[in-house]
Amino acid sequence: MEDWARGMPTFEVLVSTILSQSTTVANERRGMEGLRDAFGTITPEKLARRRTAEIEQAIYHAGLSRQKAPRIRAIADRLVGMRSPRWEAILRQDIVGFGQHVRESFEAQIAMFPNMMKAMVAELIEQNRPRALGWKLSGAGGGGYLILVADRPIENAIQIIVRKKEI
């Protein structure tokens, strides 16, 4: 059996699966090509910005486009909506924005659970405030560690450098 999804991004596999319902492989592929011709690369962001009627027109050859287009659009909307501000900052490679969102998340957590902020943690945050863009406690049950987000190395901290070819 042919590996039909080889090389396809995950979202395209999902869209292809929806298009394949109650149609032939040839028509499903024509629907995918219609999407690519209309919108270029098929991503949740691109489809979430389109009207359902535009998606319906692009996938017409796959059949049942009036039923499939709203489903595809709803899934795209949901996936785009699931992205947090932290993730968006990562995608933009915006370390300052990422640090800000991490810090805001920490502050919201402390507002809900003020007893988790121990004096030692507050002291560490204050010591590193000038160098850190954001901070958050990680771990549970009184243990764990303080994560500092910084654009430069912080003395006496364990450094983790995140690199990825593709996000």
GROMACS elastic network, one bead per residue, 0.5 to 0.9 nm:
[ bonds ]
;  ai    aj funct       b0    kb
    1     4     6  0.86501   500
    2     5     6  0.87776   500
    3     6     6  0.57028   500
    4     7     6  0.87372   500
    4     8     6  0.85739   500
    5     8     6  0.54128   500
    5     9     6  0.83074   500
    5    10     6  0.86759   500
    5    12     6  0.86016   500
    5    13     6  0.62012   500
    5    16     6  0.88234   500
    6     9     6  0.86904   500
    8    11     6  0.81220   500
    8    12     6  0.60984   500
    8    13     6  0.62719   500
    9    12     6  0.53590   500
    9    13     6  0.64801   500
    9    14     6  0.89313   500
    9    42     6  0.87541   500
    9    43     6  0.87701   500
   10    13     6  0.51019   500
   10    14     6  0.63890   500
   10    15     6  0.88165   500
   11    14     6  0.50416   500
   11    15     6  0.62718   500
   11    16     6  0.85210   500
   11    42     6  0.75630   500
   11    43     6  0.65541   500
   11    44     6  0.70873   500
   11    76     6  0.86638   500
   12    15     6  0.50286   500
   12    16     6  0.59165   500
   12    17     6  0.84374   500
   12    32     6  0.83661   500
   12    42     6  0.63160   500
   12    43     6  0.73864   500
   13    16     6  0.50048   500
   13    17     6  0.61011   500
   13    18     6  0.87399   500
   14    17     6  0.51292   500
   14    18     6  0.64785   500
   14    19     6  0.87707   500
   14    72     6  0.87666   500
   15    18     6  0.51700   500
   15    19     6  0.62126   500
   15    20     6  0.86241   500
   15    32     6  0.80067   500
   15    42     6  0.87153   500
   15    72     6  0.65215   500
   16    19     6  0.50044   500
   16    20     6  0.60489   500
   16    21     6  0.89353   500
   16    28     6  0.67705   500
   16    29     6  0.77597   500
   16    31     6  0.82779   500
   16    32     6  0.66767   500
   17    20     6  0.51187   500
   17    21     6  0.68207   500
   17    28     6  0.84730   500
   18    21     6  0.56847   500
   18    28     6  0.87893   500
   18    68     6  0.67302   500
   18    71     6  0.81438   500
   18    72     6  0.74579   500
   19    22     6  0.81807   500
   19    23     6  0.76645   500
   19    27     6  0.83604   500
   19    28     6  0.53359   500
   19    29     6  0.83324   500
   19    31     6  0.68612   500
   19    32     6  0.77840   500
   19    59     6  0.78093   500
   19    62     6  0.59870   500
   19    63     6  0.78635   500
   19    64     6  0.85296   500
   19    65     6  0.83607   500
   19    68     6  0.68052   500
   19    69     6  0.89636   500
   19    72     6  0.89237   500
   20    23     6  0.56191   500
   20    24     6  0.67881   500
   20    25     6  0.65969   500
   20    27     6  0.78269   500
   20    28     6  0.50436   500
   20    29     6  0.83294   500
   20    31     6  0.89768   500
   20    62     6  0.73221   500
   21    24     6  0.83203   500
   21    28     6  0.82787   500
   21    62     6  0.87518   500
   21    63     6  0.88117   500
   21    64     6  0.87475   500
   21    68     6  0.88041   500
   22    62     6  0.88399   500
   22    63     6  0.77832   500
   22    64     6  0.80521   500
   23    26     6  0.82564   500
   23    27     6  0.63319   500
   23    28     6  0.66545   500
   23    62     6  0.65305   500
   23    63     6  0.65566   500
   23    64     6  0.85869   500
   24    27     6  0.52380   500
   24    28     6  0.62169   500
   24    29     6  0.86328   500
   24    62     6  0.79424   500
   25    28     6  0.50495   500
   25    29     6  0.61653   500
   25    30     6  0.85888   500
   25    62     6  0.88504   500
   26    29     6  0.52133   500
   26    30     6  0.62467   500
   26    31     6  0.87251   500
   26    62     6  0.83036   500
   27    31     6  0.61654   500
   27    32     6  0.86655   500
   27    61     6  0.57566   500
   27    63     6  0.73649   500
   28    31     6  0.50445   500
   28    32     6  0.63576   500
   28    33     6  0.86998   500
   28    59     6  0.83870   500
   28    61     6  0.75095   500
   28    63     6  0.81789   500
   29    33     6  0.61346   500
   29    34     6  0.84557   500
   29    61     6  0.87694   500
   29    62     6  0.75063   500
   30    33     6  0.50237   500
   30    34     6  0.60391   500
   30    35     6  0.86797   500
   30    59     6  0.75577   500
   30    60     6  0.86514   500
   30    61     6  0.59236   500
   30    62     6  0.63555   500
   31    35     6  0.63580   500
   31    36     6  0.87327   500
   31    58     6  0.67347   500
   31    60     6  0.65300   500
   31    61     6  0.53665   500
   31    63     6  0.82344   500
   32    35     6  0.51253   500
   32    36     6  0.62871   500
   32    37     6  0.85948   500
   32    42     6  0.87051   500
   32    58     6  0.82927   500
   32    59     6  0.68658   500
   32    62     6  0.81207   500
   33    37     6  0.59462   500
   33    38     6  0.84236   500
   33    58     6  0.83489   500
   33    59     6  0.82521   500
   34    37     6  0.50957   500
   34    38     6  0.60720   500
   34    39     6  0.84781   500
   34    55     6  0.89831   500
   34    57     6  0.82974   500
   34    59     6  0.56840   500
   34    60     6  0.79384   500
   34    61     6  0.78543   500
   35    38     6  0.51351   500
   35    39     6  0.58297   500
   35    40     6  0.71976   500
   35    41     6  0.83041   500
   35    42     6  0.69741   500
   35    55     6  0.71623   500
   35    57     6  0.88738   500
   35    58     6  0.51549   500
   35    59     6  0.62701   500
   36    39     6  0.52955   500
   36    41     6  0.58748   500
   36    42     6  0.63430   500
   36    58     6  0.84582   500
   37    40     6  0.58526   500
   37    41     6  0.88034   500
   37    58     6  0.79642   500
   38    54     6  0.84701   500
   38    55     6  0.84937   500
   38    58     6  0.63031   500
   39    42     6  0.67805   500
   39    46     6  0.71335   500
   39    47     6  0.79520   500
   39    58     6  0.87504   500
   40    43     6  0.89062   500
   40    46     6  0.87523   500
   41    46     6  0.81200   500
   42    45     6  0.85003   500
   42    46     6  0.67681   500
   42    47     6  0.71994   500
   43    46     6  0.53313   500
   43    47     6  0.63552   500
   43    48     6  0.85170   500
   43    76     6  0.78011   500
   44    47     6  0.53019   500
   44    48     6  0.58693   500
   44    49     6  0.86188   500
   44    73     6  0.82805   500
   44    75     6  0.77726   500
   44    77     6  0.70101   500
   44    78     6  0.86391   500
   44    79     6  0.65084   500
   44    80     6  0.62085   500
   45    48     6  0.52110   500
   45    49     6  0.64376   500
   45    76     6  0.68299   500
   45    77     6  0.78135   500
   45    79     6  0.83758   500
   45    80     6  0.61380   500
   46    49     6  0.54087   500
   46    50     6  0.67607   500
   46    76     6  0.83339   500
   47    50     6  0.51859   500
   47    51     6  0.80544   500
   47    52     6  0.85925   500
   47    55     6  0.74848   500
   47    72     6  0.79802   500
   47    73     6  0.62081   500
   47    76     6  0.60944   500
   47    77     6  0.79225   500
   48    51     6  0.78476   500
   48    52     6  0.88547   500
   48    72     6  0.89350   500
   48    73     6  0.59168   500
   48    74     6  0.78242   500
   48    75     6  0.84698   500
   48    76     6  0.52232   500
   48    77     6  0.50386   500
   48    78     6  0.86532   500
   48    79     6  0.89188   500
   48    80     6  0.73234   500
   49    73     6  0.88956   500
   49    77     6  0.84626   500
   50    53     6  0.81587   500
   50    54     6  0.63872   500
   50    55     6  0.69960   500
   50    73     6  0.80009   500
   51    54     6  0.53243   500
   51    55     6  0.67374   500
   51    56     6  0.87566   500
   51    73     6  0.81334   500
   52    55     6  0.51488   500
   52    56     6  0.60616   500
   52    57     6  0.86382   500
   52    66     6  0.88211   500
   52    69     6  0.59328   500
   52    70     6  0.58878   500
   52    72     6  0.85857   500
   52    73     6  0.63331   500
   53    57     6  0.61493   500
   53    58     6  0.86254   500
   53    66     6  0.83418   500
   53    69     6  0.75621   500
   53    70     6  0.86049   500
   54    57     6  0.51832   500
   54    58     6  0.62749   500
   54    59     6  0.88035   500
   54    69     6  0.85952   500
   55    58     6  0.50533   500
   55    59     6  0.62356   500
   55    60     6  0.84670   500
   55    65     6  0.82153   500
   55    68     6  0.89842   500
   55    69     6  0.56202   500
   55    70     6  0.82627   500
   55    72     6  0.82076   500
   55    73     6  0.76917   500
   56    59     6  0.53681   500
   56    60     6  0.59422   500
   56    64     6  0.88845   500
   56    65     6  0.50889   500
   56    66     6  0.60891   500
   56    67     6  0.85754   500
   56    68     6  0.75213   500
   56    70     6  0.79656   500
   57    60     6  0.51948   500
   57    61     6  0.86214   500
   57    65     6  0.74887   500
   57    66     6  0.89854   500
   57    69     6  0.86500   500
   58    61     6  0.79042   500
   58    65     6  0.86395   500
   59    62     6  0.55684   500
   59    63     6  0.74372   500
   59    64     6  0.87737   500
   59    65     6  0.59944   500
   59    68     6  0.83767   500
   59    69     6  0.75019   500
   60    63     6  0.57433   500
   60    64     6  0.74534   500
   60    65     6  0.53030   500
   60    66     6  0.84301   500
   61    64     6  0.86679   500
   61    65     6  0.79166   500
   62    65     6  0.68296   500
   63    66     6  0.84286   500
   63    68     6  0.84051   500
   64    67     6  0.55068   500
   64    68     6  0.61376   500
   64    69     6  0.84826   500
   65    69     6  0.55334   500
   65    70     6  0.85147   500
   66    69     6  0.58086   500
   66    70     6  0.71092   500
   67    70     6  0.62245   500
   67    71     6  0.69456   500
   68    71     6  0.52455   500
   68    72     6  0.61840   500
   68    73     6  0.86363   500
   69    72     6  0.51360   500
   69    73     6  0.60812   500
   69    74     6  0.85099   500
   70    73     6  0.50531   500
   70    74     6  0.59632   500
   70    75     6  0.85739   500
   71    74     6  0.50634   500
   71    75     6  0.62001   500
   71    76     6  0.85752   500
   72    75     6  0.52594   500
   72    76     6  0.62064   500
   72    77     6  0.86408   500
   73    76     6  0.50574   500
   73    77     6  0.60956   500
   73    78     6  0.85632   500
   74    77     6  0.50642   500
   74    78     6  0.61094   500
   74    79     6  0.86275   500
   75    78     6  0.50462   500
   75    79     6  0.61312   500
   75    80     6  0.85551   500
   76    79     6  0.52149   500
   76    80     6  0.61424   500
   76    81     6  0.84770   500
   77    80     6  0.52288   500
   77    81     6  0.60018   500
   77    82     6  0.86268   500
   78    81     6  0.50211   500
   78    82     6  0.61983   500
   79    82     6  0.51934   500
   79    83     6  0.70162   500
   80    83     6  0.57337   500
   81    84     6  0.78469   500
   83    86     6  0.80142   500
   83    87     6  0.60173   500
   83    88     6  0.66911   500
   84    87     6  0.51761   500
   84    88     6  0.63337   500
   84    89     6  0.86821   500
   85    89     6  0.61639   500
   85    90     6  0.86416   500
   85    97     6  0.83703   500
   85    98     6  0.77037   500
   85   101     6  0.66142   500
   86    89     6  0.51354   500
   86    90     6  0.63384   500
   86    91     6  0.87856   500
   86    97     6  0.75065   500
   86    98     6  0.51898   500
   86    99     6  0.81575   500
   86   100     6  0.85306   500
   86   101     6  0.56495   500
   86   102     6  0.68628   500
   87    91     6  0.62471   500
   87    92     6  0.86550   500
   87    98     6  0.77896   500
   88    91     6  0.50567   500
   88    92     6  0.62543   500
   88    93     6  0.84853   500
   88    94     6  0.85453   500
   88    97     6  0.89541   500
   88    98     6  0.82313   500
   89    92     6  0.50426   500
   89    93     6  0.59603   500
   89    94     6  0.50023   500
   89    95     6  0.70015   500
   89    96     6  0.83035   500
   89    97     6  0.56820   500
   89    98     6  0.51159   500
   89    99     6  0.88818   500
   89   101     6  0.84442   500
   90    94     6  0.60682   500
   90    95     6  0.72449   500
   90    97     6  0.84792   500
   90    98     6  0.65035   500
   90   167     6  0.87564   500
   91    94     6  0.76606   500
   91   167     6  0.68650   500
   92    95     6  0.86645   500
   93    97     6  0.88265   500
   93    98     6  0.83727   500
   94    97     6  0.53755   500
   94    98     6  0.61052   500
   94    99     6  0.86320   500
   95    99     6  0.60177   500
   95   100     6  0.85144   500
   95   133     6  0.79573   500
   95   149     6  0.79470   500
   95   150     6  0.75879   500
   95   151     6  0.67299   500
   96    99     6  0.51575   500
   96   100     6  0.62047   500
   96   101     6  0.87457   500
   96   133     6  0.61705   500
   96   134     6  0.83350   500
   96   149     6  0.87010   500
   96   150     6  0.81813   500
   96   151     6  0.78538   500
   97   100     6  0.50236   500
   97   101     6  0.62210   500
   97   102     6  0.85942   500
   97   133     6  0.84743   500
   98   101     6  0.52513   500
   98   102     6  0.61841   500
   98   103     6  0.86138   500
   98   133     6  0.81579   500
   98   134     6  0.77826   500
   98   149     6  0.80125   500
   99   102     6  0.51184   500
   99   103     6  0.61242   500
   99   104     6  0.85893   500
   99   132     6  0.78523   500
   99   135     6  0.72006   500
   99   148     6  0.83134   500
   99   149     6  0.55069   500
   99   150     6  0.72962   500
  100   103     6  0.51382   500
  100   104     6  0.61423   500
  100   105     6  0.86093   500
  100   133     6  0.63123   500
  100   134     6  0.55857   500
  100   135     6  0.86657   500
  100   149     6  0.89951   500
  101   105     6  0.61005   500
  101   106     6  0.85788   500
  101   134     6  0.75090   500
  102   105     6  0.51266   500
  102   106     6  0.62983   500
  102   107     6  0.87422   500
  102   133     6  0.86453   500
  102   134     6  0.56034   500
  102   135     6  0.61860   500
  102   136     6  0.65022   500
  102   149     6  0.79981   500
  103   106     6  0.50123   500
  103   107     6  0.61778   500
  103   108     6  0.86434   500
  103   133     6  0.77169   500
  103   135     6  0.51702   500
  103   136     6  0.63878   500
  103   149     6  0.88527   500
  104   107     6  0.50365   500
  104   108     6  0.61833   500
  104   109     6  0.85738   500
  104   134     6  0.81299   500
  104   135     6  0.88458   500
  105   108     6  0.51606   500
  105   109     6  0.62173   500
  105   110     6  0.87202   500
  105   135     6  0.89483   500
  105   136     6  0.76376   500
  106   110     6  0.61911   500
  106   111     6  0.85894   500
  106   134     6  0.86354   500
  106   135     6  0.68930   500
  106   136     6  0.51449   500
  106   137     6  0.72171   500
  107   110     6  0.50827   500
  107   111     6  0.61472   500
  107   112     6  0.87415   500
  107   136     6  0.84805   500
  108   111     6  0.50405   500
  108   112     6  0.64315   500
  108   113     6  0.86705   500
  109   112     6  0.52359   500
  109   113     6  0.60459   500
  109   114     6  0.78880   500
  109   116     6  0.88364   500
  110   115     6  0.77126   500
  110   116     6  0.68464   500
  110   117     6  0.66856   500
  111   114     6  0.56673   500
  113   116     6  0.59301   500
  113   117     6  0.80205   500
  114   117     6  0.58370   500
  114   118     6  0.88141   500
  115   118     6  0.69307   500
  116   137     6  0.89502   500
  116   142     6  0.78172   500
  117   120     6  0.82899   500
  117   121     6  0.63190   500
  117   122     6  0.66788   500
  117   137     6  0.89469   500
  118   121     6  0.53202   500
  118   122     6  0.63879   500
  118   123     6  0.87144   500
  119   122     6  0.50977   500
  119   123     6  0.61185   500
  119   124     6  0.86726   500
  120   123     6  0.50566   500
  120   124     6  0.62489   500
  120   125     6  0.86901   500
  121   124     6  0.51071   500
  121   125     6  0.62102   500
  121   126     6  0.86241   500
  121   137     6  0.85707   500
  121   146     6  0.75344   500
  122   125     6  0.51367   500
  122   126     6  0.61932   500
  122   127     6  0.86475   500
  123   126     6  0.51229   500
  123   127     6  0.61588   500
  123   128     6  0.86837   500
  124   127     6  0.50847   500
  124   128     6  0.62582   500
  124   129     6  0.84096   500
  124   146     6  0.83947   500
  125   128     6  0.52090   500
  125   129     6  0.56579   500
  125   132     6  0.84531   500
  125   135     6  0.74965   500
  125   146     6  0.84954   500
  125   148     6  0.85664   500
  126   129     6  0.50723   500
  126   130     6  0.80026   500
  127   130     6  0.75428   500
  127   131     6  0.86819   500
  128   131     6  0.54544   500
  128   132     6  0.57706   500
  128   148     6  0.82182   500
  128   154     6  0.80420   500
  129   132     6  0.52478   500
  129   133     6  0.75256   500
  129   134     6  0.81521   500
  129   135     6  0.88584   500
  130   133     6  0.81504   500
  131   149     6  0.89131   500
  131   150     6  0.66220   500
  131   151     6  0.83061   500
  131   152     6  0.77190   500
  131   153     6  0.86991   500
  131   154     6  0.70754   500
  132   135     6  0.71687   500
  132   148     6  0.59720   500
  132   149     6  0.56585   500
  132   151     6  0.77626   500
  132   152     6  0.85279   500
  132   154     6  0.80153   500
  133   148     6  0.74235   500
  133   149     6  0.54302   500
  133   150     6  0.52812   500
  133   151     6  0.75401   500
  134   147     6  0.81853   500
  134   148     6  0.58424   500
  134   150     6  0.71554   500
  135   146     6  0.68201   500
  135   147     6  0.53446   500
  135   149     6  0.59858   500
  136   145     6  0.85143   500
  136   146     6  0.58085   500
  136   147     6  0.52072   500
  136   148     6  0.68193   500
  136   149     6  0.86521   500
  137   140     6  0.89464   500
  137   144     6  0.71531   500
  137   145     6  0.58793   500
  137   147     6  0.61011   500
  137   148     6  0.89764   500
  138   143     6  0.84756   500
  138   144     6  0.54493   500
  138   145     6  0.54684   500
  138   146     6  0.62620   500
  138   147     6  0.69627   500
  139   142     6  0.77378   500
  139   143     6  0.60642   500
  139   145     6  0.64361   500
  139   146     6  0.88398   500
  140   143     6  0.57468   500
  140   144     6  0.60585   500
  141   144     6  0.78995   500
  148   154     6  0.86480   500
  148   157     6  0.86487   500
  150   153     6  0.69023   500
  150   154     6  0.74698   500
  153   157     6  0.78009   500
  153   158     6  0.89667   500
  153   159     6  0.69893   500
  154   157     6  0.56671   500
  154   158     6  0.83093   500
  154   159     6  0.79230   500
  155   158     6  0.85945   500
  164   167     6  0.66838   500
